[in-house]
C-alpha cells in the first residue's frame, strides 16, 4: 500500500479558498493531474468483445498522463496543448522482455485538446490519440535433455577346473594277471560365474535453447477522451473509450479515471494485508493510528464520491461517468 502524501495539498487549497477574495475565478487551461509519482487509477467496463478472451479480462489500469505545449520554432506553442498517456508496464515485464519503442511503435498515446480552455461544461476534449503499442517477448523454454548412456556389458566368471582322474587298480596275484582297473573319470568342470552388472548410464545432455518467439503485440487505442477541469477539480477525472488488442483478440471498454491513484487495501490489527477493500482510506480524514499510520488524508478531492474497488484495491470514482458540478 502506498503512503498518502498529497493530503496536505488539499489542506493548503482549502486555506487558500477561505482567504481569497469573493470574486469569480477565470477558467484554467486544459490540463490533467500529473504529479510525478501519482498516476491515475482507471476502472474499465467491458462494452464489446468475447468475455472469455484474454483481452476482455481487464478491470483496471494505472495510467501516467502529462500535458505540454509543442515546439514552435524554438518557443512553446501556447495555442496548442498535447496530452501523452502511458500505461504501467509492470504486468508485462514479469517472465518476459518488453521491446522498447521503434520508428513505427510508441509505448505512449499522444493527442491534442480541441481547445486550450474547457468548454461550457468544463470539459476538455481529445477526440483521438495515436495508438500506444508494446511488443512482449516471453522467455523461451529449454529443449529436452539428451538420453542417458547405455550400461556397460558384464564379463562372465571363469569356469571351474575338472577333477583329477582316479589311479588304475593293481593286478591280482597268482593266476592270470587281472587287468588294471579303469582310471576314474575326471570331475565335471564348475559352471561359469554370473556376468557382472552393467556400468551406470551417462548423464543426460543439457536442455537446448527454446525456439525463437517474435512476441505478441499489446495495443491501446484511445478515443473520445474528456477531462473535467475547474479551479477546484483541476483535471482529476477523465472518461474515454479504449480499444485493447492482444495478439489476435480485441475488446472495447469504457474507462473512467481518478487522480491520484490511492491504494486502499484493508490491514488487520497486525498490519498485514487482508485482500479486502477499506473505503475510509479514500476519504479526506487522516488515519494516524495503527495499523495505517497515515498522518494525511487521501489527497482525493473532497468534492468527489469515491470508493475502494474490491478487485483493484485502489480508490475509484463511485460512478460510471465523471462527476460534474455547477
BELJO-V981072 format. One record per backbone hydrogen bond with DSSP energy under -1.0 kcal/mol. NH is the residue of the N-H (numbers start at 1). CO is the residue of the C=O. Records with the same first field share a line. If there is no record, write none. Layout:
BEGIN
NH->CO / CO
END
This chain:
BEGIN
9->6
10->6
11->7
12->8
13->9
14->10
15->11
16->12
17->13
18->14
19->15
23->21
30->116
33->235
38->35
40->63
41->258
42->61
43->256
44->59
45->254
47->252
48->252
53->50
56->53
57->54
61->42
63->40
64->86
66->84
68->82
72->75
77->70
78->76
80->77
82->68
83->111
84->66
85->109
86->64
88->62
92->89
97->137
99->135
102->105
109->85
111->83
113->81
114->125
119->123
122->119
124->227
126->225
129->222
130->110
132->220
133->106
134->218
136->216
137->97
139->95
143->208
157->193
160->190
196->155
216->136
218->134
219->245
220->132
221->243
223->241
224->127
225->126
226->239
227->124
228->237
229->122
230->233
235->228 / 233
238->257
239->226
240->255
241->223
242->253
243->221
244->251
245->219
246->249
247->217
249->246
251->244
252->48
253->242
254->45
255->240
256->43
257->238
258->41
259->236
261->39
264->313
266->276
268->272
271->268
274->266
278->264
281->278
282->279
283->280
287->294
292->289
293->289
294->287
298->283
304->301
307->316
309->314
313->309
315->262
316->307
318->305
319->317
END
